[in-house]
Amino acid sequence: MPSAGAPPAAENGSKSVKTKDFEARFIPSGLEQLDARLKFTAEIDAMTGVLRRTVLLDRSRRENDAEHSWHIAVMVLLIAEYAVEKPNVHHAVEMLPVHDLVEIYAGDTFAYDIPGNRDKSEREKDAADRLYAILPPGRESTCGTSGKNSMRQKLQMPNTPTVRTGCSPFCTTL
């Protein structure tokens, strides 16, 4: 449940796939692990509904989480060679598309939202547990959920050239 500082999912524009509707339309492949991955893929489509505070350059609307993740991954490809500390571009591009998946359920918390940031970690952990439960056992680390080298852990310890390169120049936590 988002905090008082974070917008509720409906206000934020976030909505996950309605399981009942999706299940009625889903045609199983007969391969349990593949089906779970396809269902996860359908669920993360909800990132397109998570609105951020950032306005697009043309000022027509707010950016969504999917656009944000794609944009910063492409930026790393384009400008990494200019970084003072050279990042592992492959690793950064692997992490960036999934770094905000938990916001599907937790909502996007604005950096300067003091009340929203108080329980952000807890909301994001709960959201990760809920979201990654869709994946088959053993695949959680693909999208950053478990193990000492999981993307989740690496994103929680952002003091590396790779992660710093993927952050906004306005990132205040580094």
N, C-alpha and C positions, 0 to 999 in steps of 0.2 A: 504494500500500500504506500503510495507516494506520501511524503511528508507535507506539512502545511506549506513549506516553501517550494516544493516541486509540484508542477501542475499534475492533476489527476490524468490518467491515461486518456479519457474521453476528451478532456480539454486540450491535451497535448496533441491530439490527432492520432495517437497510437491505438491500434487495435490488432489483436492477434486473429489468426484465422479462426472462424467459428467452427469448432471441432465437429459438431453435428452436421453442418452443411458440407464441410470439406469431406468428412468420412462418407457421406452419401454420394459424393461425386468421384471419390478416389477409386481408381481401379488397381487393385493389388497386382504386383508383378509376380507374386509367388515366392519372392526372395525377401525374407523378413528384414534383413539388415538394409537392403536397398530401399524397401518401403519406408523404414524409419528415417533414412536420410532424405528421401523425397518429401516426407511430411515435415521434417525440420526445414527444408528449403522453402516449402510453402509457408511455414510459420514465420521465417525471417523476412518474408516479403513485407511484413508489418513495419519494418524499418522505414519504409517510404511514407508512413503516416506519423512518424515521430518528428515533430517540428522543433527546430532549434531557434535560438534568438537571432541567429545570423540571417541577414537579408541578402538575397542574391544581388550580384553586381548591377543588374538592371532594375533593382528595387521593386520588382513585380510581386514578390512573395518571400516568405521565409524558407530557408533551406531545410531539407529533411535529413535525417541521420544517414540514409543510404547515399544521398548526394555528397554529404560531408565526407563519409568514409571513402567513397570513390575518388573524390577530388584530392584529398590529401595523399592517397596512394599514388595517384598520377603525379602529384607535385614532387614526391620523393624521387620518382623515376626521372623527372625533368631537372631537378635542381640539386640532387645529392652530390654531384661532383664539385659544387661550390661550398660544401660544408667544410668547416675548419677541421672537425673530427669526422673522418670518413665513416659513414654508417654501413651496415650490412644491408644493402638495398633489397636483396631478395627477402631477407627476414622482415624488414619493415613493411614491404608490400604484402607479405603473408599475414602480418598482424593487423594492419590498418583496416581492412574490410570487416574484420570481426570485433574490433575494439569497443564498439558501442552497441553490440547486439543486445546486451542486457537492458538497454533503454527501451526495448519493446515493451517490457513490463514495468521497469522502474521509472521510466520517463527520463527526459533530458534535464539535468539540473544545471542551471546557469552558474558560472564560476563565482559570481558575486552574490548568489542566493545563500545567505548565511543560514537561515533556518533549514533550507533544503539540503545543504551540505552536511548538516549535523548527522543525519541518518542515511546519507547517500550510500556509504559502504555497505550497510546492512541491507538496504533496499536492493542494491545491485547484486549482492551475494544471493539473496532470496530469488531474485529474478533469474540469475544464472542457474541456480539449482532447478528451477521450474523449466526454463528453456532447454537446458542441456539434457534433461531427463527424457526428452523426445528422441535423442540420438541412441543408437544401439550401444550396449556396454562396450567400453574400450575405445570408443570414438570421441569421447568428450575432449580429449587433448587436441583433437583436430581444430577445434574452435576455442581453445584456450581455457579449459576448465579444471584440469587436474595435473598433478605431478610437479616436480620441482622445476621443470623446464616449460611449464605450460605458459601459454600466452597471457593468461590472466595474471600469473605471478610476475611475468616480465613487465606487464603494463603497470603493476602496482609498485614496481621498483624502477621508475623511469630515468634513473641517472646513468644512462648509457648513450653513446652517440646515436645508435640506431633509433632508440625511442625518442630522444630529444629531436632528431631530424623529423620525425613524424608528427611532433607537436606543433601547434600553432605558435607563431612568434610571440603571441600574447599569452601563452601558457604561464600561469603564475605559480604553478606548483613545482617548477623545476629550479 
